[in-house]
Amino acid sequence: MTTHPPLPTIRPLLDPAPEYAKWQSEEPIRRVTIWGDNSPWLITGHEDARTVLADPRFSADANHPDFPHTRPGAPPQAPGLFHQMDPPDHTRLRRMLIPDFTFRRIEQMEGAIQRICDDLLDAMTDGGTTEADLVASYALPLPTLAICELLGVPYDDHGFFREKSNALTSVAGDPAEAMSARMALYGYLRALIERRAEEPADDLISRLATERVATRRGRPRRGHRHGLPAAAGGS
């Protein structure tokens, strides 16, 4: 039986694992082993990756029988995960989100993102400490907290959102813990959507919860929730 090198997961500081640079120059399309005898193709070449991502013959559907899950026994994926959709569903939902990612909208978030950065830096230096883990204390929480700001997650719930998002997306995490985190996030987001539908604010969830959006059949209905829980998995 042909054996393939394991998928590199150990990275020095903020750089990718050194194997990626080597393969990118020598063999940008190659097989790797992620667990057991599961050996999908790994693409490290930029142009090759662009070609694959634009080719409709490739699928992002995690429920496809040949999907390369990063751990054995991965549970079936719930419908509505935006990053694991294929067209035309992905295209429809992407169009719904365009207003929240315009240059003007992102520019309006600058102050809030700056506050998040400042708070993380202040927390790193609390107590006069001279050492800190930049990745764990800054690089990892920053995008999750920015997503919280975009979605409209209340400040007091940021810790819960970070904890469950990290458990959900951890490659080395326990599958049962990931499933528990997923269900906790789904429940939380459902409750937040209901709250924002009644009391909208200036955030993405409020807009999607209150606007009239089209279903797959093209009939509009109010408060359509499809796709919103996917935001937790994109942190």
Disulfide bonds with the S-S distance in Angstrom:
none
